[in-house]
Amino acid sequence: MPPAPRVYRDDPELTVLRVVQGVTLYLAEPMEWARGLVQQVFQSFVAYAPEGTLRWFASSVIDGWQPLSQGDLARVGAELDLPWHLARLRHPVRIRVGDAPGAGSWRFHYRELDPERGGSAGWLQLHTPFDAPTDDLLARCLELANTGPFTHGVAGYHAAWNLRDRATSFADALAWCRRYAGLHLDDPDTACVHAAKHLTATDWITLVGDRLLAAQPDLAAALDHAEWTGAVRMLRARHGRLVIAGERPSLGDRNTLALPNEYAEVATALSPWLAPTMAPFATWPTKPDESAAWRLRLVEPAAWEQAITDE
C-alpha cells in the first residue's frame, strides 16, 4: 500500500503530495504535438476518466485553479490545438486539468516549450489513481509511443506534488523516497533541459524514443543486443521502444524488503545514457548531494545508503 497523502495542517482539503500512477513523456517535434497530437491525447484522457472527475483547470495565464464544467472541458480540448495562423509555439504555455487543486489523483499536464527559445523539450504528464489497473498504464504508454515522436519518458508509481508549493512538496517527498526505492519523483521543468540528448530517469516503463536512439547510436545497439533476465521485456512502438521492468509496477518498500530487482536491472543497463548532472531537488540535502545519489539509487545502492547515513 502507498503512504497516505500529505495534506496541509491549516487546509486539510488541499493535498501537497500523493502517490499515483503516472507517465511523463518528453516530446520531439513539438509543432506536431501542438497541431493536433496533444489534443488527441487530451481527448483520450478525458474519455478514460470517469465523467465529472476532471473538474479543475489551471494554466500559465491565470492565477490558481478554476472550476471546470463539462462544456469547459470541450473548450479546453479545442484550445489545446495550435491555431492555424500561429507559426510559432506558444512558449512557455502550461495547461493543467485535474480532479482537485494541489496534488490530485487525476491530472493532465502539458508544457509547450520551443527548443529554439530555450533548448528544452516540451512534455506531457498524465496521472491516474494509485489503484487504477496497471494494464491501463501500459496501454497508455503504448498509445503515447504510437501517437507522435518523443525523446524518452518514464511510467510507474509517481509522487504527485503541488506545483504551487515546490519547497514543501519536495521536503515531504524526501522521507518517501528514502523508503520506497521504486517511487519516481521528477520535476519536468528542470529535467526537460536534458531530455533531448539523455535519459533523465528509468522506471517500471522506460520509454526510449527513436529521436534519442538516433542521437545515441550506442543506446540503440545496447537495446538491440540486451539479454534481459527475469520479467524484463521490451516492446516496440511506432516512435520508439518500451523497456518494461516486471509484470507490475512496484513501490519497492525497503521496510518489507520488497526491492525492485527488475527496476535495478533496467537502471543499470541504461545508466550510461542518463544525464550526467541534474539540478538538485528543492530542499533536499546537498552535502552530500542526496538528489544525485537518489537518482542512482538502483545502480549504486551503497552510495545511496551512505548518503542517507551521512545525513
Phi and psi in degrees as GROMACS dihedral restraints (atoms count N, CA, C in turn):
[ dihedral_restraints ]
;  ai    aj    ak    al  type     phi  dphi    fc
    3     4     5     6     1   -77.7    20    10
    4     5     6     7     1   161.8    20    10
    6     7     8     9     1   -65.1    20    10
    7     8     9    10     1   153.3    20    10
    9    10    11    12     1   -66.2    20    10
   10    11    12    13     1   145.2    20    10
   12    13    14    15     1   -56.3    20    10
   13    14    15    16     1   147.0    20    10
   15    16    17    18     1   -94.5    20    10
   16    17    18    19     1   129.6    20    10
   18    19    20    21     1  -123.1    20    10
   19    20    21    22     1   164.8    20    10
   21    22    23    24     1   -78.8    20    10
   22    23    24    25     1   137.1    20    10
   24    25    26    27     1   -61.5    20    10
   25    26    27    28     1   -39.6    20    10
   27    28    29    30     1   -91.3    20    10
   28    29    30    31     1     0.1    20    10
   30    31    32    33     1  -152.3    20    10
   31    32    33    34     1    73.1    20    10
   33    34    35    36     1   -66.0    20    10
   34    35    36    37     1    -9.9    20    10
   36    37    38    39     1   -79.0    20    10
   37    38    39    40     1   -13.8    20    10
   39    40    41    42     1  -105.3    20    10
   40    41    42    43     1   121.6    20    10
   42    43    44    45     1   -93.5    20    10
   43    44    45    46     1   134.0    20    10
   45    46    47    48     1   -95.6    20    10
   46    47    48    49     1   -26.2    20    10
   48    49    50    51     1  -158.3    20    10
   49    50    51    52     1   135.8    20    10
   51    52    53    54     1  -154.3    20    10
   52    53    54    55     1   159.5    20    10
   54    55    56    57     1   -93.5    20    10
   55    56    57    58     1   131.2    20    10
   57    58    59    60     1  -133.3    20    10
   58    59    60    61     1   172.6    20    10
   60    61    62    63     1   -87.7    20    10
   61    62    63    64     1   131.2    20    10
   63    64    65    66     1  -144.0    20    10
   64    65    66    67     1   157.7    20    10
   66    67    68    69     1  -136.9    20    10
   67    68    69    70     1   132.0    20    10
   69    70    71    72     1  -117.8    20    10
   70    71    72    73     1   126.5    20    10
   72    73    74    75     1  -125.7    20    10
   73    74    75    76     1   126.8    20    10
   75    76    77    78     1   -95.0    20    10
   76    77    78    79     1   130.1    20    10
   78    79    80    81     1   -97.1    20    10
   79    80    81    82     1   141.3    20    10
   81    82    83    84     1  -106.5    20    10
   82    83    84    85     1   161.1    20    10
   84    85    86    87     1    49.7    20    10
   85    86    87    88     1    63.2    20    10
   87    88    89    90     1   -60.2    20    10
   88    89    90    91     1   -27.9    20    10
   90    91    92    93     1   -65.5    20    10
   91    92    93    94     1   -36.7    20    10
   93    94    95    96     1   -62.8    20    10
   94    95    96    97     1   -41.6    20    10
   96    97    98    99     1   -66.5    20    10
   97    98    99   100     1   -41.7    20    10
   99   100   101   102     1   -67.8    20    10
  100   101   102   103     1   -28.9    20    10
  102   103   104   105     1   -98.6    20    10
  103   104   105   106     1    60.1    20    10
  105   106   107   108     1   119.5    20    10
  106   107   108   109     1   -34.2    20    10
  108   109   110   111     1   -72.3    20    10
  109   110   111   112     1   -40.8    20    10
  111   112   113   114     1   -64.7    20    10
  112   113   114   115     1   -40.5    20    10
  114   115   116   117     1   -59.6    20    10
  115   116   117   118     1   -40.3    20    10
  117   118   119   120     1   -62.6    20    10
  118   119   120   121     1   -44.0    20    10
  120   121   122   123     1   -63.9    20    10
  121   122   123   124     1   -42.4    20    10
  123   124   125   126     1   -61.1    20    10
  124   125   126   127     1   -46.3    20    10
  126   127   128   129     1   -62.5    20    10
  127   128   129   130     1   -38.0    20    10
  129   130   131   132     1   -65.9    20    10
  130   131   132   133     1   -39.7    20    10
  132   133   134   135     1   -67.5    20    10
  133   134   135   136     1   -41.9    20    10
  135   136   137   138     1   -62.5    20    10
  136   137   138   139     1   -40.0    20    10
  138   139   140   141     1   -66.3    20    10
  139   140   141   142     1   -31.6    20    10
  141   142   143   144     1   -76.5    20    10
  142   143   144   145     1   -36.8    20    10
  144   145   146   147     1   -70.5    20    10
  145   146   147   148     1   140.4    20    10
  147   148   149   150     1   -56.4    20    10
  148   149   150   151     1   142.3    20    10
  150   151   152   153     1   -56.5    20    10
  151   152   153   154     1   134.1    20    10
  153   154   155   156     1    88.0    20    10
  154   155   156   157     1    -2.2    20    10
  156   157   158   159     1   -76.0    20    10
  157   158   159   160     1   -44.5    20    10
  159   160   161   162     1   -85.3    20    10
  160   161   162   163     1    92.0    20    10
  162   163   164   165     1  -116.5    20    10
  163   164   165   166     1     2.4    20    10
  165   166   167   168     1  -134.7    20    10
  166   167   168   169     1   148.5    20    10
  168   169   170   171     1  -137.2    20    10
  169   170   171   172     1   141.4    20    10
  171   172   173   174     1  -146.0    20    10
  172   173   174   175     1   150.8    20    10
  174   175   176   177     1  -148.8    20    10
  175   176   177   178     1   175.8    20    10
  177   178   179   180     1   -76.6    20    10
  178   179   180   181     1    -4.4    20    10
  180   181   182   183     1  -113.0    20    10
  181   182   183   184     1     3.2    20    10
  183   184   185   186     1  -127.3    20    10
  184   185   186   187     1   158.6    20    10
  186   187   188   189     1   -94.8    20    10
  187   188   189   190     1   111.1    20    10
  189   190   191   192     1    81.7    20    10
  190   191   192   193     1  -174.1    20    10
  192   193   194   195     1   -88.0    20    10
  193   194   195   196     1   144.4    20    10
  195   196   197   198     1  -122.9    20    10
  196   197   198   199     1   142.2    20    10
  198   199   200   201     1   -60.9    20    10
  199   200   201   202     1   150.1    20    10
  201   202   203   204     1  -133.3    20    10
  202   203   204   205     1   130.6    20    10
  204   205   206   207     1   -96.9    20    10
  205   206   207   208     1   171.7    20    10
  207   208   209   210     1   -61.5    20    10
  208   209   210   211     1   -37.3    20    10
  210   211   212   213     1   -65.1    20    10
  211   212   213   214     1   -37.9    20    10
  213   214   215   216     1   -64.0    20    10
  214   215   216   217     1   -34.6    20    10
  216   217   218   219     1   -58.9    20    10
  217   218   219   220     1   -43.2    20    10
  219   220   221   222     1   -63.9    20    10
  220   221   222   223     1   -37.5    20    10
  222   223   224   225     1   -66.8    20    10
  223   224   225   226     1   -42.5    20    10
  225   226   227   228     1   -60.0    20    10
  226   227   228   229     1   -43.9    20    10
  228   229   230   231     1   -59.2    20    10
  229   230   231   232     1   -42.2    20    10
  231   232   233   234     1   -66.5    20    10
  232   233   234   235     1   -38.6    20    10
  234   235   236   237     1   -78.9    20    10
  235   236   237   238     1   -12.0    20    10
  237   238   239   240     1   -65.8    20    10
  238   239   240   241     1   -28.5    20    10
  240   241   242   243     1   -73.4    20    10
  241   242   243   244     1   127.6    20    10
  243   244   245   246     1   -63.9    20    10
  244   245   246   247     1   123.4    20    10
  246   247   248   249     1   -57.2    20    10
  247   248   249   250     1   146.6    20    10
  249   250   251   252     1   -61.2    20    10
  250   251   252   253     1   -28.9    20    10
  252   253   254   255     1   -83.4    20    10
  253   254   255   256     1    -6.1    20    10
  255   256   257   258     1   -92.2    20    10
  256   257   258   259     1   124.3    20    10
  258   259   260   261     1   -95.1    20    10
  259   260   261   262     1    -7.7    20    10
  261   262   263   264     1  -124.6    20    10
  262   263   264   265     1   156.6    20    10
  264   265   266   267     1   -67.3    20    10
  265   266   267   268     1   155.2    20    10
  267   268   269   270     1   -85.9    20    10
  268   269   270   271     1    57.8    20    10
  270   271   272   273     1   -67.6    20    10
  271   272   273   274     1   129.8    20    10
  273   274   275   276     1  -111.3    20    10
  274   275   276   277     1    70.7    20    10
  276   277   278   279     1   -62.7    20    10
  277   278   279   280     1   142.4    20    10
  279   280   281   282     1  -130.2    20    10
  280   281   282   283     1   129.3    20    10
  282   283   284   285     1  -126.8    20    10
  283   284   285   286     1   128.7    20    10
  285   286   287   288     1  -131.2    20    10
  286   287   288   289     1   136.3    20    10
  288   289   290   291     1  -133.3    20    10
  289   290   291   292     1   134.4    20    10
  291   292   293   294     1  -160.4    20    10
  292   293   294   295     1  -173.0    20    10
  294   295   296   297     1   -90.2    20    10
  295   296   297   298     1   -13.8    20    10
  297   298   299   300     1  -165.1    20    10
  298   299   300   301     1   153.1    20    10
  300   301   302   303     1   -64.0    20    10
  301   302   303   304     1   168.1    20    10
  303   304   305   306     1    73.4    20    10
  304   305   306   307     1  -142.2    20    10
  306   307   308   309     1   -96.2    20    10
  307   308   309   310     1    87.1    20    10
  309   310   311   312     1   -83.7    20    10
  310   311   312   313     1   177.5    20    10
  312   313   314   315     1   -87.7    20    10
  313   314   315   316     1   -26.7    20    10
  315   316   317   318     1  -116.2    20    10
  316   317   318   319     1   129.2    20    10
  318   319   320   321     1  -153.9    20    10
  319   320   321   322     1   130.0    20    10
  321   322   323   324     1  -108.4    20    10
  322   323   324   325     1   125.1    20    10
  324   325   326   327     1  -137.5    20    10
  325   326   327   328     1   117.8    20    10
  327   328   329   330     1  -122.8    20    10
  328   329   330   331     1   131.6    20    10
  330   331   332   333     1  -121.8    20    10
  331   332   333   334     1   112.0    20    10
  333   334   335   336     1   -95.7    20    10
  334   335   336   337     1   111.1    20    10
  336   337   338   339     1  -122.6    20    10
  337   338   339   340     1   145.7    20    10
  339   340   341   342     1  -103.4    20    10
  340   341   342   343     1   110.0    20    10
  342   343   344   345     1   -56.0    20    10
  343   344   345   346     1   -27.3    20    10
  345   346   347   348     1   -73.6    20    10
  346   347   348   349     1   -12.6    20    10
  348   349   350   351     1  -118.9    20    10
  349   350   351   352     1    23.5    20    10
  351   352   353   354     1   176.1    20    10
  352   353   354   355     1   -13.0    20    10
  354   355   356   357     1    75.2    20    10
  355   356   357   358     1    10.7    20    10
  357   358   359   360     1  -107.4    20    10
  358   359   360   361     1   152.2    20    10
  360   361   362   363     1   -86.4    20    10
  361   362   363   364     1   135.8    20    10
  363   364   365   366     1   -67.3    20    10
  364   365   366   367     1   167.5    20    10
  366   367   368   369     1  -152.2    20    10
  367   368   369   370     1   159.9    20    10
  369   370   371   372     1  -123.0    20    10
  370   371   372   373     1   142.4    20    10
  372   373   374   375     1  -137.4    20    10
  373   374   375   376     1   129.8    20    10
  375   376   377   378     1  -124.3    20    10
  376   377   378   379     1   129.6    20    10
  378   379   380   381     1  -121.1    20    10
  379   380   381   382     1   139.9    20    10
  381   382   383   384     1  -133.9    20    10
  382   383   384   385     1   165.8    20    10
  384   385   386   387     1   -59.9    20    10
  385   386   387   388     1   153.0    20    10
  387   388   389   390     1   -55.1    20    10
  388   389   390   391     1   -37.5    20    10
  390   391   392   393     1   -94.3    20    10
  391   392   393   394     1    13.7    20    10
  393   394   395   396     1   -66.9    20    10
  394   395   396   397     1   156.7    20    10
  396   397   398   399     1   -59.4    20    10
  397   398   399   400     1   126.8    20    10
  399   400   401   402     1   -69.7    20    10
  400   401   402   403     1   -23.5    20    10
  402   403   404   405     1   -62.2    20    10
  403   404   405   406     1   -30.3    20    10
  405   406   407   408     1   -68.1    20    10
  406   407   408   409     1   -34.7    20    10
  408   409   410   411     1   -66.1    20    10
  409   410   411   412     1   -42.9    20    10
  411   412   413   414     1   -61.6    20    10
  412   413   414   415     1   -43.3    20    10
  414   415   416   417     1   -62.5    20    10
  415   416   417   418     1   -37.6    20    10
  417   418   419   420     1   -66.5    20    10
  418   419   420   421     1   -39.3    20    10
  420   421   422   423     1   -64.5    20    10
  421   422   423   424     1   -41.5    20    10
  423   424   425   426     1   -63.6    20    10
  424   425   426   427     1   -40.4    20    10
  426   427   428   429     1   -60.4    20    10
  427   428   429   430     1   -45.6    20    10
  429   430   431   432     1   -63.8    20    10
  430   431   432   433     1   -43.5    20    10
  432   433   434   435     1   -69.1    20    10
  433   434   435   436     1   -18.9    20    10
  435   436   437   438     1   -95.1    20    10
  436   437   438   439     1    -8.9    20    10
  438   439   440   441     1   -84.1    20    10
  439   440   441   442     1   -48.1    20    10
  441   442   443   444     1  -160.1    20    10
  442   443   444   445     1   171.1    20    10
  444   445   446   447     1   -69.8    20    10
  445   446   447   448     1   142.0    20    10
  447   448   449   450     1  -146.2    20    10
  448   449   450   451     1   164.6    20    10
  450   451   452   453     1   -91.2    20    10
  451   452   453   454     1   -56.3    20    10
  453   454   455   456     1  -164.8    20    10
  454   455   456   457     1   175.8    20    10
  456   457   458   459     1  -164.8    20    10
  457   458   459   460     1   170.4    20    10
  459   460   461   462     1  -139.4    20    10
  460   461   462   463     1   148.1    20    10
  462   463   464   465     1  -146.7    20    10
  463   464   465   466     1   144.5    20    10
  465   466   467   468     1   161.3    20    10
  466   467   468   469     1  -146.9    20    10
  468   469   470   471     1   -84.4    20    10
  469   470   471   472     1   118.2    20    10
  471   472   473   474     1  -117.9    20    10
  472   473   474   475     1   151.3    20    10
  474   475   476   477     1   -88.5    20    10
  475   476   477   478     1   111.4    20    10
  477   478   479   480     1   -85.4    20    10
  478   479   480   481     1   132.1    20    10
  480   481   482   483     1  -132.5    20    10
  481   482   483   484     1   163.9    20    10
  483   484   485   486     1   -82.2    20    10
  484   485   486   487     1   110.0    20    10
  486   487   488   489     1   -60.7    20    10
  487   488   489   490     1   -27.2    20    10
  489   490   491   492     1   -82.9    20    10
  490   491   492   493     1    -3.4    20    10
  492   493   494   495     1  -143.7    20    10
  493   494   495   496     1    68.9    20    10
  495   496   497   498     1   -60.5    20    10
  496   497   498   499     1   -41.5    20    10
  498   499   500   501     1   -62.7    20    10
  499   500   501   502     1   -50.1    20    10
  501   502   503   504     1   -65.5    20    10
  502   503   504   505     1   -40.1    20    10
  504   505   506   507     1   -59.6    20    10
  505   506   507   508     1   -49.6    20    10
  507   508   509   510     1   -74.8    20    10
  508   509   510   511     1   -29.5    20    10
  510   511   512   513     1   -63.4    20    10
  511   512   513   514     1   -44.1    20    10
  513   514   515   516     1   -68.6    20    10
  514   515   516   517     1   -33.8    20    10
  516   517   518   519     1   -69.2    20    10
  517   518   519   520     1   -22.1    20    10
  519   520   521   522     1   -57.7    20    10
  520   521   522   523     1   -46.9    20    10
  522   523   524   525     1   -63.5    20    10
  523   524   525   526     1   -39.7    20    10
  525   526   527   528     1   -63.3    20    10
  526   527   528   529     1   -44.5    20    10
  528   529   530   531     1   -67.2    20    10
  529   530   531   532     1   -30.4    20    10
  531   532   533   534     1   -68.9    20    10
  532   533   534   535     1   -28.4    20    10
  534   535   536   537     1   -93.0    20    10
  535   536   537   538     1   -41.3    20    10
  537   538   539   540     1  -105.7    20    10
  538   539   540   541     1   101.5    20    10
  540   541   542   543     1   -69.0    20    10
  541   542   543   544     1   -22.3    20    10
  543   544   545   546     1   -93.3    20    10
  544   545   546   547     1    -1.9    20    10
  546   547   548   549     1   -78.2    20    10
  547   548   549   550     1   134.1    20    10
  549   550   551   552     1  -102.4    20    10
  550   551   552   553     1   131.0    20    10
  552   553   554   555     1  -124.1    20    10
  553   554   555   556     1   128.5    20    10
  555   556   557   558     1  -142.1    20    10
  556   557   558   559     1   161.0    20    10
  558   559   560   561     1  -128.1    20    10
  559   560   561   562     1    87.2    20    10
  561   562   563   564     1   -58.1    20    10
  562   563   564   565     1   -25.6    20    10
  564   565   566   567     1   -64.8    20    10
  565   566   567   568     1   -27.3    20    10
  567   568   569   570     1   -98.9    20    10
  568   569   570   571     1   -35.0    20    10
  570   571   572   573     1   -67.8    20    10
  571   572   573   574     1   -28.2    20    10
  573   574   575   576     1   -62.7    20    10
  574   575   576   577     1   -20.5    20    10
  576   577   578   579     1   -62.1    20    10
  577   578   579   580     1   -31.0    20    10
  579   580   581   582     1   -98.5    20    10
  580   581   582   583     1    -9.8    20    10
  582   583   584   585     1   -71.9    20    10
  583   584   585   586     1   -19.1    20    10
  585   586   587   588     1   -72.2    20    10
  586   587   588   589     1   -26.6    20    10
  588   589   590   591     1  -123.1    20    10
  589   590   591   592     1   -10.7    20    10
  591   592   593   594     1  -140.0    20    10
  592   593   594   595     1   160.9    20    10
  594   595   596   597     1   -75.0    20    10
  595   596   597   598     1   140.6    20    10
  597   598   599   600     1   -98.7    20    10
  598   599   600   601     1   -14.7    20    10
  600   601   602   603     1  -172.7    20    10
  601   602   603   604     1   171.4    20    10
  603   604   605   606     1  -125.9    20    10
  604   605   606   607     1   167.4    20    10
  606   607   608   609     1  -161.9    20    10
  607   608   609   610     1  -167.8    20    10
  609   610   611   612     1   -54.8    20    10
  610   611   612   613     1   -50.0    20    10
  612   613   614   615     1  -114.9    20    10
  613   614   615   616     1   120.7    20    10
  615   616   617   618     1  -108.3    20    10
  616   617   618   619     1   116.0    20    10
  618   619   620   621     1   -92.9    20    10
  619   620   621   622     1   124.9    20    10
  621   622   623   624     1  -118.0    20    10
  622   623   624   625     1   111.6    20    10
  624   625   626   627     1   -81.1    20    10
  625   626   627   628     1   155.7    20    10
  627   628   629   630     1   -59.9    20    10
  628   629   630   631     1   -32.3    20    10
  630   631   632   633     1   -65.7    20    10
  631   632   633   634     1   -38.9    20    10
  633   634   635   636     1   -71.4    20    10
  634   635   636   637     1   -38.2    20    10
  636   637   638   639     1   -63.1    20    10
  637   638   639   640     1   -35.7    20    10
  639   640   641   642     1   -68.4    20    10
  640   641   642   643     1   -34.5    20    10
  642   643   644   645     1   -79.1    20    10
  643   644   645   646     1   -22.3    20    10
  645   646   647   648     1  -127.3    20    10
  646   647   648   649     1    79.3    20    10
  648   649   650   651     1   -58.8    20    10
  649   650   651   652     1   -31.9    20    10
  651   652   653   654     1   -65.0    20    10
  652   653   654   655     1   -32.9    20    10
  654   655   656   657     1   -67.2    20    10
  655   656   657   658     1   -42.5    20    10
  657   658   659   660     1   -60.1    20    10
  658   659   660   661     1   -43.2    20    10
  660   661   662   663     1   -65.0    20    10
  661   662   663   664     1   -39.5    20    10
  663   664   665   666     1   -63.8    20    10
  664   665   666   667     1   -40.8    20    10
  666   667   668   669     1   -68.9    20    10
  667   668   669   670     1   -37.6    20    10
  669   670   671   672     1   -63.1    20    10
  670   671   672   673     1   -32.6    20    10
  672   673   674   675     1  -110.3    20    10
  673   674   675   676     1     7.7    20    10
  675   676   677   678     1   -64.4    20    10
  676   677   678   679     1   137.0    20    10
  678   679   680   681     1  -114.5    20    10
  679   680   681   682     1    86.3    20    10
  681   682   683   684     1   -71.9    20    10
  682   683   684   685     1   147.4    20    10
  684   685   686   687     1  -108.7    20    10
  685   686   687   688     1   170.7    20    10
  687   688   689   690     1    58.8    20    10
  688   689   690   691     1  -133.6    20    10
  690   691   692   693     1   -99.7    20    10
  691   692   693   694     1    13.3    20    10
  693   694   695   696     1   -75.8    20    10
  694   695   696   697     1   136.6    20    10
  696   697   698   699     1  -147.3    20    10
  697   698   699   700     1   167.2    20    10
  699   700   701   702     1  -130.0    20    10
  700   701   702   703     1   136.6    20    10
  702   703   704   705     1  -117.1    20    10
  703   704   705   706     1   145.5    20    10
  705   706   707   708     1  -101.0    20    10
  706   707   708   709     1   141.4    20    10
  708   709   710   711     1  -128.4    20    10
  709   710   711   712     1   177.1    20    10
  711   712   713   714     1   -60.7    20    10
  712   713   714   715     1   -35.6    20    10
  714   715   716   717     1  -117.6    20    10
  715   716   717   718     1    15.1    20    10
  717   718   719   720     1   165.6    20    10
  718   719   720   721     1  -159.2    20    10
  720   721   722   723     1  -130.7    20    10
  721   722   723   724     1   154.0    20    10
  723   724   725   726     1  -118.8    20    10
  724   725   726   727     1   121.1    20    10
  726   727   728   729     1  -100.4    20    10
  727   728   729   730     1   120.2    20    10
  729   730   731   732     1  -113.4    20    10
  730   731   732   733     1   118.7    20    10
  732   733   734   735     1   -95.8    20    10
  733   734   735   736     1    76.6    20    10
  735   736   737   738     1   105.2    20    10
  736   737   738   739     1   168.5    20    10
  738   739   740   741     1   -71.3    20    10
  739   740   741   742     1   -31.5    20    10
  741   742   743   744     1  -139.0    20    10
  742   743   744   745     1   155.5    20    10
  744   745   746   747     1   -67.1    20    10
  745   746   747   748     1   157.9    20    10
  747   748   749   750     1  -136.5    20    10
  748   749   750   751     1   139.2    20    10
  750   751   752   753     1   -76.4    20    10
  751   752   753   754     1   -22.7    20    10
  753   754   755   756     1    63.5    20    10
  754   755   756   757     1    54.6    20    10
  756   757   758   759     1   -70.0    20    10
  757   758   759   760     1   111.9    20    10
  759   760   761   762     1   -64.7    20    10
  760   761   762   763     1   -27.7    20    10
  762   763   764   765     1   -67.6    20    10
  763   764   765   766     1   -24.9    20    10
  765   766   767   768     1  -110.4    20    10
  766   767   768   769     1     9.2    20    10
  768   769   770   771     1    59.6    20    10
  769   770   771   772     1    28.8    20    10
  771   772   773   774     1   -87.7    20    10
  772   773   774   775     1    66.8    20    10
  774   775   776   777     1   -77.9    20    10
  775   776   777   778     1   134.7    20    10
  777   778   779   780     1   -82.8    20    10
  778   779   780   781     1    82.4    20    10
  780   781   782   783     1   -62.6    20    10
  781   782   783   784     1   -37.5    20    10
  783   784   785   786     1   -65.7    20    10
  784   785   786   787     1   -37.5    20    10
  786   787   788   789     1   -58.7    20    10
  787   788   789   790     1   -43.2    20    10
  789   790   791   792     1   -65.3    20    10
  790   791   792   793     1   -37.3    20    10
  792   793   794   795     1   -62.7    20    10
  793   794   795   796     1   -45.6    20    10
  795   796   797   798     1   -67.8    20    10
  796   797   798   799     1   -44.2    20    10
  798   799   800   801     1   -60.2    20    10
  799   800   801   802     1   -41.6    20    10
  801   802   803   804     1   -66.8    20    10
  802   803   804   805     1   -42.6    20    10
  804   805   806   807     1   -65.0    20    10
  805   806   807   808     1   -34.9    20    10
  807   808   809   810     1   -97.7    20    10
  808   809   810   811     1    -1.3    20    10
  810   811   812   813     1   -59.0    20    10
  811   812   813   814     1   -31.9    20    10
  813   814   815   816     1   -61.8    20    10
  814   815   816   817     1   -17.3    20    10
  816   817   818   819     1  -107.8    20    10
  817   818   819   820     1     8.9    20    10
  819   820   821   822     1   -73.5    20    10
  820   821   822   823     1   148.5    20    10
  822   823   824   825     1   -56.4    20    10
  823   824   825   826     1   130.1    20    10
  825   826   827   828     1   -66.4    20    10
  826   827   828   829     1   -33.5    20    10
  828   829   830   831     1  -140.7    20    10
  829   830   831   832     1   141.3    20    10
  831   832   833   834     1  -140.7    20    10
  832   833   834   835     1   157.4    20    10
  834   835   836   837     1   -63.9    20    10
  835   836   837   838     1   139.0    20    10
  837   838   839   840     1   -63.0    20    10
  838   839   840   841     1   152.2    20    10
  840   841   842   843     1   -68.4    20    10
  841   842   843   844     1   144.8    20    10
  843   844   845   846     1   -56.9    20    10
  844   845   846   847     1   132.9    20    10
  846   847   848   849     1    74.0    20    10
  847   848   849   850     1    -4.4    20    10
  849   850   851   852     1   -76.7    20    10
  850   851   852   853     1   148.6    20    10
  852   853   854   855     1   -57.6    20    10
  853   854   855   856     1   142.3    20    10
  855   856   857   858     1  -113.6    20    10
  856   857   858   859     1    -7.0    20    10
  858   859   860   861     1  -132.5    20    10
  859   860   861   862     1    89.5    20    10
  861   862   863   864     1   -75.1    20    10
  862   863   864   865     1   167.5    20    10
  864   865   866   867     1   -75.0    20    10
  865   866   867   868     1    95.0    20    10
  867   868   869   870     1   -72.5    20    10
  868   869   870   871     1   -26.9    20    10
  870   871   872   873     1   -62.7    20    10
  871   872   873   874     1   -46.3    20    10
  873   874   875   876     1   -64.9    20    10
  874   875   876   877     1   -41.8    20    10
  876   877   878   879     1   -66.1    20    10
  877   878   879   880     1   -38.7    20    10
  879   880   881   882     1   -64.8    20    10
  880   881   882   883     1   -40.1    20    10
  882   883   884   885     1   -61.6    20    10
  883   884   885   886     1   -25.4    20    10
  885   886   887   888     1  -107.9    20    10
  886   887   888   889     1    20.6    20    10
  888   889   890   891     1   -60.1    20    10
  889   890   891   892     1   -31.3    20    10
  891   892   893   894     1   -88.3    20    10
  892   893   894   895     1   -17.2    20    10
  894   895   896   897     1   -93.9    20    10
  895   896   897   898     1   -41.8    20    10
  897   898   899   900     1  -127.6    20    10
  898   899   900   901     1    70.4    20    10
  900   901   902   903     1   -61.7    20    10
  901   902   903   904     1   -30.6    20    10
  903   904   905   906     1   -65.2    20    10
  904   905   906   907     1   -40.1    20    10
  906   907   908   909     1   -66.9    20    10
  907   908   909   910     1   -35.9    20    10
  909   910   911   912     1   -66.4    20    10
  910   911   912   913     1   -44.6    20    10
  912   913   914   915     1   -60.9    20    10
  913   914   915   916     1   -38.9    20    10
  915   916   917   918     1   -66.6    20    10
  916   917   918   919     1   -40.3    20    10
  918   919   920   921     1   -62.1    20    10
  919   920   921   922     1   -40.6    20    10
  921   922   923   924     1   -67.2    20    10
  922   923   924   925     1   -42.9    20    10
  924   925   926   927     1   -63.8    20    10
  925   926   927   928     1   -42.1    20    10
  927   928   929   930     1   -65.8    20    10
  928   929   930   931     1   -30.8    20    10
